[in-house]
């Protein structure tokens, strides 16, 4: 591609940015859910009901255990005696601990197990867990909708952002890196929110509910269980602080690896032709190893959390079992309460363990969210004016008035350029590589905004128009063809989707697509693959030219459009161009000067400036820059004086 600037230097990887802090990124991520606040409140209410029913289950089951144990004890006591008589007899025998334990129970000596009461208790447990599950299912269903809508909005924001980014961004960032952010990172964010939100709500409510029940049963045992919380926080913070950096590095390395794979696959033939398979494999191994090291380190460190939580939970379980047993023996707790408390201790440590293990997933998701937010925070192209102005439908008078432009502030490219192009005229732009030819076209299309001066269409500054309005009047054929996966018909109709079949065929005939398309098995319905490899390079170029024909533009830009076709096809295309250029303003960028001999005006550019302009014959007669370019192509040699002059020109560039 001609012209200085990022595109002239090939693809570049975006510079590594310092990751945002975990806290701000997480708040921004979950702040995306504010629009669904009523549904979130519903989720919270359902969660409260679900957890409240769930945590009441062990207490009810504990009552069932008390009924069974009391029935068993009653069978050991003499029938006809009262509970108080049995207790007093034990005290008289010196069995103080057994007496205290039986005194705290409610039983009738000799009555056995009260199965009627036990039946109602078990039915209550079944009902409690059933309704808890129903509320939990409703909560999960609503929450799933919230997360999916949030991801839909995020993808929409990313898509809209891409359309608002300036061309300079795509010159700077590799496609594979951008695709990684748009696909891998967004998907990872969605999975993180889907898995963490539900667990966080349920786990936090469970911790609160269980904690309340534990204090109701035994404050002493509850304080023992509370030891879990500070230990959990300490372990989680220590591990998360070290693993967060590795998760950020993991997703950055994944983006770089994806960029390498995309670049290698798209240029697979070139890699093989020049024998660079080993270099490519070596680079892939290095970048794959970087992903492995970052992923292994992040997963290993974050994976420590769950075993650590389980170890802490087991220690607490032992403490509760020992102290609870002593309290049962002393008559201060029933055996059913201890059983319920042990269940609560498991329910208490389990959500804490889940919260700790979720730090693994959350860190990975926030690292991906940072990369997506970096894309969303990129500087955008200047917005279209409001209200925008427009020109008549057949406008095609184009003028450059003292235009200046540079890609970087310290490197001037185009300075004080004046140029006029009228309807029906063809303006050819020639010059050495890097002279600014394609840059000139990019300025016409407003892919870049000029730094000074004006570009006008029928006297109206193009910056006062919307970009869509300006570009809808322009047809463009690039040297690098772009066809999407679809039929040849669909690719041609891309220029004007509402065109009729007859208009499409006329455009295809004008571009000589009709000459080869009938030799294909399905004609215009032939399906092209992603790279359109089932067409030759020249045939792909003809399809893009037909697409430009169909769009019926007022401004026509051909950037080396015939460079990929054979000489005979080039001659046919030139004849078609004569018809196409009637009443239109045409700009032709060409290295092969034979294609622009009939141009109404030829501009010779060097270092961003127009050094010569005129017709083909006029420029040859001056024996200047155009004459040197012409001789270099058609005579194959330059004399010594011309060689020195060319060298001086090259040095200035």
C-alpha positions in Angstrom: 0.0 0.0 0.0 1.4 3.4 -0.9 1.7 6.2 1.5 3.7 6.7 4.6 2.3 5.9 8.0 1.3 2.8 9.9 0.0 0.9 7.0 3.2 1.4 5.1 5.2 -0.4 7.8 3.1 -3.5 8.0 1.1 -4.9 11.0 2.2 -3.9 14.4 1.2 -5.3 17.8 -0.5 -2.8 20.1 1.8 -1.7 22.9 1.2 -3.5 26.2 -0.8 -1.3 28.5 -0.7 -1.3 32.3 -3.7 -3.3 33.5 -6.3 -1.4 35.5 -6.8 -2.2 39.2 -8.9 -5.2 40.0 -11.4 -3.2 42.1 -12.3 -0.5 39.5 -12.5 -3.1 36.7 -14.8 -5.4 38.8 -17.0 -2.5 39.7 -17.3 -1.4 36.1 -18.0 -4.9 35.0 -20.8 -5.6 37.5 -22.0 -2.0 37.0 -23.3 -3.1 33.6 -26.1 -4.8 35.4 -27.7 -1.6 36.8 -30.2 -1.4 34.0 -31.7 -4.7 35.2 -32.0 -3.5 38.8 -35.6 -4.6 39.3 -34.8 -8.1 38.1 -31.7 -8.1 40.4 -33.9 -7.2 43.3 -36.2 -10.1 42.4 -33.3 -12.4 42.3 -32.2 -11.3 45.7 -35.7 -11.8 47.2 -35.9 -15.3 45.6 -32.5 -16.0 47.0 -33.5 -14.9 50.5 -36.5 -17.2 50.4 -34.5 -20.1 48.9 -31.7 -19.8 51.5 -34.1 -19.2 54.4 -35.9 -22.4 53.7 -32.6 -24.3 53.0 -31.0 -23.2 56.3 -34.1 -24.2 58.3 -33.8 -27.8 57.1 -31.0 -28.9 59.5 -32.8 -27.4 62.5 -36.0 -29.3 61.6 -34.0 -32.5 61.0 -32.4 -32.0 64.4 -35.8 -32.1 65.9 -36.4 -35.4 64.2 -33.1 -36.7 65.7 -34.3 -35.5 69.1 -37.5 -37.4 68.7 -35.7 -40.6 67.7 -33.1 -40.3 70.5 -35.8 -39.5 73.1 -37.8 -42.5 72.0 -34.7 -44.7 72.4 -34.0 -43.3 75.8 -37.6 -43.8 76.9 -37.4 -47.5 76.1 -34.4 -47.8 78.5 -36.3 -46.1 81.4 -38.8 -48.1 83.6 -42.4 -47.8 82.4 -44.7 -46.0 84.7 -42.0 -43.7 86.1 -41.9 -40.0 85.3 -39.0 -38.2 83.6 -38.1 -36.4 86.9 -38.0 -39.8 88.8 -35.5 -41.2 86.2 -33.3 -38.1 86.5 -33.4 -38.2 90.3 -32.5 -41.9 90.4 -29.4 -41.2 88.2 -28.3 -38.4 90.4 -28.7 -40.6 93.5 -26.5 -43.2 91.7 -23.8 -40.5 91.1 -24.4 -40.4 87.3 -24.5 -36.6 87.2 -23.7 -36.1 83.5 -26.3 -38.6 82.3 -28.8 -37.0 84.7 -28.1 -33.5 83.3 -28.4 -34.8 79.7 -31.8 -36.5 80.3 -33.1 -33.5 82.3 -32.6 -31.4 79.1 -34.6 -33.9 77.0 -38.4 -34.3 76.6 -39.5 -38.0 76.9 -42.0 -40.3 78.5 -40.4 -43.4 80.0 -41.5 -46.6 78.2 -43.4 -44.7 75.4 -40.8 -45.4 72.6 -40.4 -43.4 69.4 -43.2 -41.0 68.5 -43.6 -41.9 64.8 -46.5 -39.6 64.2 -44.5 -36.6 65.2 -41.5 -37.9 63.3 -43.7 -38.3 60.1 -44.7 -34.7 60.3 -41.2 -33.5 60.8 -39.9 -35.4 57.8 -42.8 -34.1 55.6 -41.9 -30.6 56.7 -38.3 -31.2 55.7 -39.3 -32.5 52.3 -41.6 -29.4 51.7 -38.8 -27.0 52.9 -36.2 -28.4 50.5 -38.7 -28.7 47.6 -39.8 -25.0 47.8 -36.1 -24.0 48.4 -35.2 -25.7 45.1 -38.1 -24.1 43.3 -37.1 -20.6 44.5 -33.5 -21.4 43.6 -34.5 -22.5 40.1 -36.5 -19.3 39.5 -33.6 -17.2 40.8 -31.1 -19.0 38.4 -33.5 -18.5 35.4 -33.9 -14.8 36.0 -30.2 -14.3 36.7 -29.3 -16.1 33.5 -31.5 -13.7 31.5 -29.8 -10.7 33.3 -26.3 -11.9 32.4 -27.2 -12.8 28.8 -28.7 -9.4 28.3 -25.6 -7.7 29.8 -23.4 -9.7 27.4 -25.6 -8.8 24.5 -25.2 -5.1 25.4 -21.4 -5.6 25.8 -21.1 -7.2 22.4 -23.2 -4.4 20.9 -21.0 -1.8 22.5 -17.9 -3.5 21.2 -19.4 -3.8 17.7 -20.5 -0.1 17.7 -17.1 0.9 19.1 -15.3 -0.9 16.3 -17.3 1.2 13.8 -16.3 4.4 15.6 -12.6 3.7 15.8 -10.3 5.5 13.4 -8.4 3.7 10.7 -5.2 4.4 12.7 -6.3 1.9 15.4 -6.6 -0.9 12.9 -3.3 0.0 11.4 -1.7 -0.3 14.9 -3.4 -3.4 16.2 -3.1 -6.9 14.7 -6.4 -8.5 13.6 -5.8 -11.6 15.7 -5.3 -9.5 18.8 -8.5 -7.6 18.1 -10.4 -10.8 17.4 -9.2 -12.3 20.7 -10.6 -9.3 22.6 -13.9 -9.4 20.7 -14.4 -13.2 21.0 -12.3 -14.9 23.7 -12.3 -12.1 26.2 -16.0 -11.2 25.9 -16.9 -15.0 26.2 -14.8 -15.3 29.3 -16.4 -12.2 30.8 -19.8 -13.8 30.1 -18.9 -17.1 31.7 -17.4 -15.3 34.7 -20.6 -13.3 35.4 -22.8 -16.3 34.8 -21.0 -18.5 37.3 -19.9 -16.0 39.9 -23.1 -13.9 40.2 -25.3 -16.9 41.1 -22.8 -18.4 43.5 -21.9 -15.1 45.1 -25.6 -14.3 45.9 -26.4 -17.8 47.2 -23.1 -18.1 49.1 -23.4 -14.7 50.9 -27.1 -15.3 51.8 -26.2 -18.8 53.0 -23.4 -17.5 55.2 -25.7 -14.9 56.7 -28.6 -17.4 57.2 -26.4 -20.1 58.6 -24.6 -17.7 60.9 -28.0 -16.6 62.4 -29.1 -20.2 63.0 -25.7 -21.1 64.6 -26.0 -18.2 67.1 -29.6 -19.3 67.9 -28.4 -22.8 68.7 -25.1 -22.0 70.5 -23.2 -18.7 70.6 -20.1 -20.6 71.9 -20.0 -22.9 68.9 -20.9 -20.0 66.5 -17.8 -18.1 67.7 -15.7 -21.2 67.0 -17.1 -21.3 63.4 -16.4 -17.6 62.9 -12.7 -18.4 63.0 -13.2 -19.5 59.4 -13.9 -16.0 58.1 -10.6 -14.2 58.9 -8.6 -17.2 57.8 -10.5 -17.4 54.5 -10.0 -13.7 53.9 -6.3 -13.8 54.6 -5.7 -16.9 52.3 -7.8 -15.5 49.5 -6.2 -12.0 49.5 -2.7 -13.4 49.7 -3.3 -15.8 46.8 -5.4 -13.4 44.7 -2.8 -10.7 44.9 -0.2 -12.9 43.3 -2.4 -14.7 40.8 -4.2 -11.5 39.4 -1.0 -10.4 37.5 -0.7 -13.8 36.0 -4.3 -13.8 34.8 -3.8 -10.5 33.1 -0.6 -11.8 31.5 -2.4 -15.0 30.5 -5.0 -13.2 28.4 -2.5 -10.8 26.9 -0.4 -13.7 25.9 -3.5 -15.5 24.4 -4.2 -12.4 22.3 -0.6 -12.3 21.0 -0.8 -16.1 20.2 -4.1 -15.7 18.4 -2.6 -12.8 16.3 0.3 -15.1 15.4 -2.0 -17.9 14.4 -4.3 -15.7 12.3 -1.3 -14.0 10.6 0.4 -17.4 9.8 -2.8 -19.0 8.5 -3.7 -16.1 6.2 -0.2 -16.1 4.8 0.4 -19.8 4.9 1.4 -20.1 1.2 3.9 -17.3 1.6 5.5 -18.9 4.6 6.0 -22.2 2.7 7.2 -20.5 -0.5 10.0 -18.7 1.4 10.8 -21.6 3.7 10.0 -19.9 7.0 8.2 -22.8 8.6 10.9 -23.3 11.2 10.9 -19.6 12.2 7.1 -19.6 12.4 7.1 -22.8 14.5 9.8 -21.3 16.7 7.8 -18.1 17.3 4.7 -20.1 17.9 6.4 -22.3 20.5 7.8 -19.3 22.3 4.4 -17.6 22.4 2.6 -20.8 23.3 5.1 -21.4 26.1 4.3 -17.8 27.4 0.6 -18.7 27.5 1.4 -22.0 29.2 3.6 -20.3 31.9 1.1 -17.6 32.6 -1.9 -20.0 32.6 -0.1 -22.6 34.8 1.0 -20.1 37.3 -2.4 -18.4 37.5 -4.3 -21.7 37.8 -1.8 -23.2 40.3 -1.9 -20.2 42.6 -5.7 -19.7 42.5 -6.1 -23.5 42.8 -4.5 -23.4 46.2 -7.6 -21.5 47.6 -10.0 -24.5 47.6 -7.8 -27.0 49.4 -6.8 -24.3 51.9 -10.5 -23.6 52.6 -11.2 -27.3 53.0 -8.4 -27.7 55.5 -9.6 -24.7 57.6 -13.2 -26.1 57.4 -12.0 -29.5 58.7 -10.2 -27.9 61.6 -13.3 -26.0 62.6 -15.4 -29.2 62.2 -13.2 -31.0 64.7 -13.5 -28.1 67.2 -17.3 -28.0 66.9 -17.6 -31.8 67.3 -15.5 -31.8 70.5 -17.0 -28.8 72.2 -20.5 -29.8 71.0 -20.1 -33.3 72.5 -19.1 -31.8 75.8 -22.1 -29.5 75.8 -24.5 -32.4 75.1 -22.9 -34.4 77.9 -23.5 -31.5 80.2 -27.1 -31.1 79.2 -26.6 -27.6 77.8 -27.4 -28.8 74.2 -29.6 -31.5 72.7 -28.0 -34.1 70.4 -30.3 -32.9 67.6 -28.9 -29.3 68.0 -25.3 -30.6 67.8 -26.2 -32.6 64.7 -27.9 -29.4 63.2 -24.9 -27.3 64.1 -22.4 -29.7 62.5 -24.5 -29.5 59.3 -24.5 -25.7 59.6 -20.8 -25.7 60.0 -20.5 -27.6 56.8 -23.0 -25.2 55.1 -21.0 -22.3 56.6 -17.6 -23.4 55.3 -18.8 -24.6 52.0 -20.0 -21.1 50.7 -16.8 -19.6 52.1 -14.8 -22.2 50.2 -16.9 -21.4 47.1 -16.3 -17.7 47.5 -12.6 -18.4 47.8 -12.5 -20.6 44.7 -14.5 -18.1 42.8 -11.6 -15.7 43.2 -9.9 -17.9 40.5 -12.7 -17.4 38.0 -13.4 -13.8 38.9 -9.7 -12.8 38.4 -9.7 -14.4 35.0 -12.9 -12.6 34.1 -11.8 -9.2 35.3 -8.5 -9.6 33.4 -10.5 -10.2 30.3 -12.9 -7.4 31.1 -9.9 -5.0 31.4 -8.8 -5.9 27.9 -12.4 -5.3 26.6 -12.6 -2.0 28.5 -9.3 -0.9 26.9 -10.9 -1.4 23.5 -14.0 0.5 24.6 -11.9 3.3 26.0 -9.8 3.8 22.8 -10.0 7.3 21.3 -12.7 7.5 18.6 -12.8 9.3 15.3 -14.2 12.8 15.4 -18.1 12.6 15.4 -20.1 13.6 12.5 -21.5 17.2 12.6 -25.0 17.8 13.9 -26.9 18.9 11.9 -24.9 17.6 8.9 -25.0 19.3 5.5 -25.4 17.5 2.2 -24.9 18.2 -1.5 -26.9 17.3 -4.6 -27.1 13.7 -5.7 -24.8 14.1 -8.7 -22.1 16.2 -6.9 -18.6 15.3 -8.1 -16.5 18.5 -8.1 -13.7 17.7 -5.7 -11.1 20.3 -4.5 -8.1 20.2 -2.1 -7.5 23.6 -0.7 -4.1 24.0 1.1 -4.4 20.6 2.7 -1.8 19.4 5.2 -1.7 16.0 6.9 0.8 13.9 9.0 0.4 10.6 10.6 2.7 11.6 13.5 3.2 15.2 14.7 6.9 15.2 14.1 6.8 13.7 10.5 5.1 16.0 7.9 3.7 14.1 5.0 1.4 16.3 2.9 1.9 20.1 3.2 -0.1 22.8 1.4 -1.7 20.6 -1.2 -4.0 22.2 -3.8 -5.9 20.0 -6.3 -9.1 20.2 -8.4 -11.0 17.4 -10.1 -14.1 17.9 -12.2 -16.9 15.6 -13.3 -16.0 13.3 -16.1 -12.3 13.8 -15.5 -9.8 11.2 -14.6 -7.0 12.2 -12.2 -4.1 9.7 -12.0 -1.8 9.7 -9.1 1.7 8.3 -9.5 4.9 8.3 -7.6 7.4 6.1 -5.8 6.3 3.9 -2.8 5.8 6.0 0.3 5.1 9.2 -1.7 1.6 9.6 -0.2 -0.7 8.4 -3.0 -3.0 6.1 -1.0 -2.9 8.6 1.8 -4.4 11.1 -0.5 -7.3 8.7 -1.2 -7.7 8.0 2.5 -8.2 11.7 3.1 -10.9 11.9 0.4 -12.8 9.1 2.1 -12.2 10.6 5.5 -10.5 7.5 6.8 -8.2 10.1 8.3 -9.0 13.7 9.0 -6.8 16.4 7.6 -4.7 18.6 10.0 -5.2 21.9 8.0 -7.0 23.2 4.9 -10.2 21.9 3.3 -11.4 19.1 1.1 -14.6 20.2 -0.6 -17.3 18.4 -2.6 -19.2 20.9 -4.8 -17.9 23.6 -2.5 -19.0 21.9 0.7 -16.3 21.0 3.2 -16.5 17.2 3.6 -16.1 17.5 7.3 -19.6 19.1 7.4 -21.0 16.0 5.9 -21.6 12.6 7.6 -19.0 10.0 6.7 -21.8 7.7 5.5 -23.1 10.4 3.1 -19.6 11.0 1.7 -18.7 7.4 1.3 -22.1 6.5 -0.2 -21.1 8.7 -3.1 -17.8 6.9 -3.5 -16.9 3.6 -5.2 -13.5 2.2 -4.3 -11.5 -0.7 -5.6 -8.3 -1.6 -3.7 -5.3 -3.6 -4.7 -6.0 -6.0 -1.9 -9.3 -7.7 -2.8 -11.9 -8.3 -0.1 -14.6 -10.9 -0.7 -16.7 -12.5 2.0 -17.9 -16.1 2.3 -21.0 -16.2 0.1 -22.0 -16.4 -3.5 -20.5 -14.3 -6.3 -24.0 -12.7 -6.7 -24.0 -11.7 -3.0 -20.5 -10.2 -3.2 -21.5 -8.1 -6.3 -24.7 -7.0 -4.7 -22.8 -5.8 -1.7 -22.2 -2.6 -3.7 -26.0 -2.0 -3.9 -28.2 -4.6 -2.1 -31.4 -3.3 -3.6 -30.2 -3.7 -7.2 -32.2 -5.9 -9.6 -30.8 -9.1 -11.2 -30.5 -7.3 -14.5 -28.5 -4.4 -13.0 -26.2 -7.0 -11.3 -25.6 -8.8 -14.5 -24.9 -5.6 -16.4 -22.3 -4.6 -13.8 -20.8 -8.1 -14.0 -20.7 -7.8 -17.7 -19.1 -4.4 -17.6 -16.3 -5.7 -15.4 -16.0 -8.9 -17.5 -17.0 -11.1 -14.6 -19.6 -12.6 -16.9 -16.8 -14.0 -19.1 -15.6 -16.5 -16.5 -18.6 -16.9 -14.2 -20.5 -19.2 -16.6 -17.6 -21.6 -16.6 -18.2 -22.2 -12.8 -20.4 -25.1 -11.8 -23.1 -22.8 -10.2 -22.5 -19.6 -12.1 -23.4 -16.5 -10.0 -24.5 -18.9 -7.2 -21.0 -20.3 -6.8 -20.1 -20.1 -3.1 -16.8 -18.5 -2.2 -14.9 -19.7 0.8 -13.5 -17.3 3.5 -10.5 -16.4 1.4 -12.2 -16.8 -2.0 -9.5 -19.3 -2.9 -11.8 -21.0 -5.5 -11.2 -17.9 -7.7 -7.9 -16.7 -9.1 -6.4 -13.4 -7.9 -7.4 -11.7 -11.1 -11.0 -13.1 -11.0 -11.4 -11.9 -7.4 -10.3 -8.4 -8.5 -12.9 -8.4 -11.3 -15.6 -9.2 -8.8 -14.6 -6.2 -6.7 -14.6 -4.0 -9.8 -18.1 -5.3 -10.6 -19.2 -4.4 -7.1 -17.9 -0.8 -7.6 -19.7 -0.7 -11.0 -23.0 -1.6 -9.4 -22.8 1.0 -6.6 -23.0 3.7 -9.4 -20.7 6.2 -7.5 -20.2 9.8 -8.2 -16.6 9.5 -7.1 -14.5 6.6 -8.3 -11.3 5.6 -6.7 -9.1 2.8 -8.1 -6.1 1.9 -6.0 -3.9 -0.3 -8.3 -7.2 -2.0 -9.3 -5.8 -3.7 -12.4 -2.5 -4.8 -10.9 -3.6 -8.4 -10.4 -5.0 -9.1 -13.9 -3.4 -10.2 -17.1 -2.6 -7.8 -19.9 -5.6 -8.7 -22.0 -8.0 -8.5 -19.1 -6.4 -5.2 -18.1 -7.2 -3.8 -21.6 -10.8 -4.9 -21.3 -11.1 -3.3 -17.9 -9.6 -0.1 -19.2 -12.3 0.0 -21.9 -15.0 -0.6 -19.3 -13.5 2.2 -17.1 -14.0 4.7 -19.9 -17.7 4.0 -19.8 -17.8 4.0 -16.0 -16.0 7.3 -15.6 -18.4 9.2 -17.7 -19.8 12.2 -15.7 -17.9 10.9 -12.7 -14.8 12.1 -10.9 -12.2 9.4 -11.0 -9.0 9.0 -9.1 -6.6 6.3 -10.3 -3.5 5.3 -8.3 -1.1 3.5 -10.5 2.4 2.1 -10.6 2.0 0.8 -14.1 2.0 4.0 -16.1 0.6 2.3 -19.2 -2.8 2.3 -17.5 -3.1 6.0 -17.1 -1.8 7.4 -20.4 -5.3 8.7 -21.2 -5.9 10.4 -17.9 -7.0 14.0 -18.0 -4.6 15.0 -15.3 -1.6 13.1 -13.9 -0.3 14.1 -10.5 3.3 13.1 -9.7 3.8 12.9 -5.9 7.1 12.7 -3.9 7.2 12.9 -0.2 3.6 14.0 0.2 3.8 16.9 -2.3 2.7 17.2 -5.9 5.9 17.9 -7.8 4.5 17.8 -11.3 1.1 17.7 -12.9 -0.2 17.6 -16.5 -1.1 15.2 -19.2 1.0 12.2 -20.2 2.6 14.0 -23.2 3.2 17.2 -21.2 4.9 15.5 -18.4 7.2 13.5 -20.7 8.2 16.6 -22.5 9.4 18.2 -19.3 11.9 15.3 -18.7 11.2 15.5 -14.9 10.1 13.1 -12.2 7.4 11.5 -14.4 9.8 11.1 -17.3 12.2 9.2 -14.9 9.4 6.9 -13.7 8.3 6.2 -17.3 11.8 5.4 -18.5 12.4 3.2 -15.4 9.4 1.1 -16.5 9.6 1.0 -20.3 13.3 1.5 -21.1 14.7 -0.6 -18.2 17.7 1.7 -17.7 18.5 5.2 -16.6 21.6 7.1 -17.5 24.1 8.3 -14.9 22.6 11.8 -14.5 19.1 10.4 -14.1 20.3 7.9 -11.5 21.9 10.6 -9.4 18.7 12.7 -9.6 16.6 9.7 -8.6 19.0 9.0 -5.7 18.6 12.6 -4.5 14.8 12.3 -4.7 14.9 9.1 -2.8 17.0 10.7 -0.1 14.5 13.5 0.3 11.8 10.9 0.9 
